[in-house]
């Protein structure tokens, strides 16, 4: 596969020094920049999907007149936080089954794998 170039980037010396100060052993500044671009692309793609799911959920709720209470949303948000900080979160099936166990299967239904 043929490679392509990105536009050159001019930054202030402090930003370059800060970037160089966090490079890991054997990592180049170019590699760091490429990794940062990939991470930002992935984050923005995920954000776009998240917003689309939220809008779809809103439309579904309007059609069915089924809304989730504030208390339920906060409870599930707390469970998400606990699971995200848990080593068990790496297991997607565990994550989905836990949501279903607590009556939150509708949250997991958006991303069946």
Residue frames relative to the residue before (quaternion, step in Angstrom):
aa qw qx qy qz dx dy dz
X 1.0000 0.0000 0.0000 0.0000 0.00 0.00 0.00
X 0.4067 -0.7158 0.5185 0.2310 3.53 -0.88 0.96
X 0.3635 -0.7370 0.5255 0.2203 3.58 -0.94 0.83
X 0.2502 -0.7373 0.6085 0.1535 3.54 -1.32 0.40
X 0.4144 -0.7012 0.5248 0.2474 3.55 -1.22 0.46
X 0.3332 -0.6818 0.6086 0.2317 3.51 -1.24 0.56
X 0.6183 -0.5335 0.3977 0.4183 3.59 -1.15 0.40
X 0.5176 -0.6134 0.4788 0.3557 3.57 -1.08 0.66
X 0.2606 -0.7852 0.5534 0.0962 3.53 -1.09 0.75
X 0.1615 -0.7742 0.6058 0.0869 3.56 -0.75 1.04
X 0.0112 0.7951 -0.6038 0.0561 3.55 -0.80 1.08
X 0.5737 -0.5643 0.4347 0.4043 3.54 -1.21 0.28
X 0.6614 -0.5505 0.3386 0.3807 3.60 -1.13 0.60
X 0.6134 0.5646 -0.3529 0.4249 3.59 1.08 -0.68
X 0.6536 0.5034 -0.3161 0.4685 3.59 0.99 -0.82
X 0.6461 0.5071 -0.3270 0.4674 3.58 0.94 -0.81
X 0.6520 0.5095 -0.3138 0.4656 3.59 0.94 -0.85
X 0.6437 0.5165 -0.3227 0.4633 3.57 0.96 -0.83
X 0.6507 0.5032 -0.3150 0.4734 3.61 0.96 -0.84
X 0.6720 0.4937 -0.2990 0.4639 3.58 0.88 -0.89
X 0.6478 0.5500 -0.3245 0.4153 3.60 1.04 -0.72
X 0.7343 0.4013 -0.2371 0.4934 3.61 1.16 -0.42
X 0.3963 0.7149 -0.4877 0.3067 3.59 1.23 0.14
X 0.3764 -0.7060 0.5517 0.2356 3.53 -1.04 0.81
X 0.6930 -0.4778 0.3296 0.4276 3.54 -1.25 0.40
X 0.8247 0.1976 -0.1802 0.4983 3.55 -0.83 1.05
X 0.5771 0.5844 -0.3770 0.4281 3.59 1.26 -0.14
X 0.2875 -0.7512 0.5694 0.1699 3.55 -1.00 0.83
X 0.6285 -0.5203 0.4092 0.4085 3.54 -1.25 0.36
X 0.6253 0.5336 -0.3344 0.4609 3.60 1.02 -0.78
X 0.6580 0.5064 -0.3016 0.4687 3.58 0.95 -0.86
X 0.6317 0.5309 -0.3179 0.4669 3.55 1.05 -0.83
X 0.6623 0.4977 -0.3007 0.4725 3.58 0.93 -0.90
X 0.6482 0.5110 -0.3203 0.4648 3.60 0.93 -0.86
X 0.6533 0.5066 -0.3085 0.4705 3.59 0.95 -0.87
X 0.6385 0.5254 -0.3188 0.4633 3.58 1.02 -0.80
X 0.6450 0.5087 -0.3192 0.4726 3.58 0.98 -0.81
X 0.6494 0.5127 -0.3173 0.4634 3.59 0.92 -0.90
X 0.6581 0.5159 -0.3077 0.4540 3.60 0.94 -0.89
X 0.6730 0.4892 -0.2961 0.4691 3.57 0.95 -0.84
X 0.6107 0.5301 -0.3505 0.4725 3.59 1.04 -0.71
X 0.6689 0.4960 -0.2999 0.4654 3.59 0.86 -0.95
X 0.6491 0.5178 -0.3196 0.4565 3.60 0.92 -0.88
X 0.6897 0.4736 -0.2893 0.4651 3.58 0.88 -0.88
X 0.6193 0.5214 -0.3476 0.4731 3.59 1.06 -0.67
X 0.6527 0.5061 -0.3071 0.4728 3.58 0.97 -0.87
X 0.6327 0.5326 -0.3220 0.4608 3.56 1.02 -0.82
X 0.6432 0.5270 -0.3120 0.4596 3.57 0.99 -0.87
X 0.6597 0.4933 -0.2964 0.4833 3.59 0.96 -0.89
X 0.6309 0.5439 -0.3259 0.4471 3.59 0.99 -0.87
X 0.6719 0.4855 -0.2939 0.4758 3.58 0.90 -0.93
X 0.6382 0.5227 -0.3304 0.4587 3.60 0.96 -0.82
X 0.6479 0.5089 -0.3157 0.4708 3.59 0.98 -0.82
X 0.6462 0.5243 -0.3152 0.4563 3.57 0.98 -0.82
X 0.6624 0.4902 -0.3030 0.4787 3.57 0.97 -0.84
X 0.6329 0.5213 -0.3225 0.4730 3.58 1.03 -0.79
X 0.6451 0.5209 -0.3058 0.4679 3.56 0.99 -0.88
X 0.6350 0.5293 -0.3209 0.4623 3.57 1.00 -0.83
X 0.6681 0.4948 -0.2996 0.4680 3.57 0.92 -0.90
X 0.6385 0.5207 -0.3216 0.4666 3.57 1.01 -0.82
X 0.6499 0.5130 -0.3131 0.4653 3.57 0.97 -0.85
X 0.6359 0.5210 -0.3300 0.4639 3.60 1.01 -0.76
X 0.6750 0.5015 -0.2915 0.4559 3.59 0.97 -0.89
X 0.7764 0.3540 -0.1757 0.4909 3.57 0.89 -0.95
X 0.2912 -0.7689 0.4959 0.2796 3.56 1.31 -0.35
X 0.4729 0.6235 -0.4641 0.4150 3.57 1.08 0.81
X 0.0005 -0.8055 0.5897 -0.0574 3.52 -0.44 1.24
X 0.3836 -0.6963 0.5585 0.2369 3.54 -1.24 0.53
X 0.4837 -0.6907 0.4568 0.2834 3.55 -0.86 0.97
X 0.6419 -0.5227 0.4049 0.3884 3.52 -1.26 0.49
X 0.6352 0.5439 -0.3265 0.4405 3.58 0.96 -0.86
X 0.6594 0.5078 -0.2999 0.4663 3.58 0.96 -0.91
X 0.6444 0.5193 -0.3190 0.4620 3.59 0.96 -0.87
X 0.6748 0.4862 -0.2992 0.4678 3.60 0.89 -0.88
X 0.6311 0.5285 -0.3307 0.4617 3.58 1.03 -0.78
X 0.6754 0.4801 -0.2898 0.4788 3.56 0.90 -0.94
X 0.6181 0.5411 -0.3447 0.4544 3.60 1.00 -0.78
X 0.6435 0.5081 -0.3202 0.4746 3.56 0.98 -0.82
X 0.6519 0.5065 -0.3181 0.4662 3.60 0.95 -0.84
X 0.6062 0.5398 -0.3513 0.4667 3.58 1.04 -0.76
X 0.6548 0.5217 -0.3126 0.4487 3.55 0.88 -0.96
X 0.6569 0.5036 -0.3075 0.4694 3.58 0.90 -0.93
X 0.6910 0.4729 -0.2873 0.4652 3.58 0.90 -0.89
X 0.6407 0.5296 -0.3348 0.4438 3.59 0.98 -0.77
X 0.7220 0.4131 -0.2455 0.4977 3.57 1.06 -0.69
X 0.5881 0.5618 -0.3595 0.4574 3.55 1.33 0.00
X 0.5342 -0.6217 0.4610 0.3400 3.57 -1.09 0.64
X 0.5871 0.5931 -0.3687 0.4094 3.60 1.18 -0.43
X 0.5159 0.6539 -0.4284 0.3504 3.61 1.17 -0.34
X 0.5531 0.6189 -0.3974 0.3913 3.61 1.12 -0.48
X 0.6707 0.4451 -0.2836 0.5212 3.58 1.23 -0.42
X 0.3134 -0.7926 0.4924 0.1765 3.59 -0.15 1.28
X 0.6367 0.5335 -0.3374 0.4429 3.61 0.97 -0.79
X 0.6144 0.5301 -0.3392 0.4759 3.59 1.06 -0.75
X 0.6391 0.5489 -0.3071 0.4426 3.53 0.97 -0.96
X 0.6932 0.4700 -0.2716 0.4742 3.59 0.81 -1.03
X 0.6726 0.4940 -0.3136 0.4530 3.60 0.87 -0.89
X 0.6275 0.5245 -0.3395 0.4646 3.60 1.05 -0.68
X 0.6350 0.5149 -0.3338 0.4693 3.59 0.96 -0.79
X 0.6713 0.4953 -0.3025 0.4610 3.57 0.89 -0.91
X 0.6099 0.5745 -0.3356 0.4305 3.56 1.06 -0.83
X 0.7497 0.3757 -0.1908 0.5103 3.54 1.04 -0.81
X 0.5989 -0.6130 0.3499 0.3784 3.57 1.20 0.47
X 0.5858 0.5799 -0.3648 0.4330 3.55 1.16 0.50
X 0.1983 0.8292 -0.5018 0.1459 3.59 1.12 0.61
X 0.5933 0.5869 -0.3661 0.4117 3.57 1.11 -0.62
X 0.6069 0.5349 -0.3621 0.4630 3.61 1.16 -0.48
X 0.6980 0.4737 -0.2614 0.4692 3.57 1.01 -0.84
X 0.5700 0.6455 -0.3738 0.3446 3.58 1.13 -0.58
X 0.6005 0.5949 -0.3633 0.3918 3.58 1.13 -0.47
X 0.8122 0.2165 -0.0951 0.5332 3.57 1.05 -0.59
X 0.0827 0.7935 -0.5935 0.1058 3.59 0.71 1.01
X 0.1445 -0.7914 0.5891 0.0760 3.57 -0.90 0.89
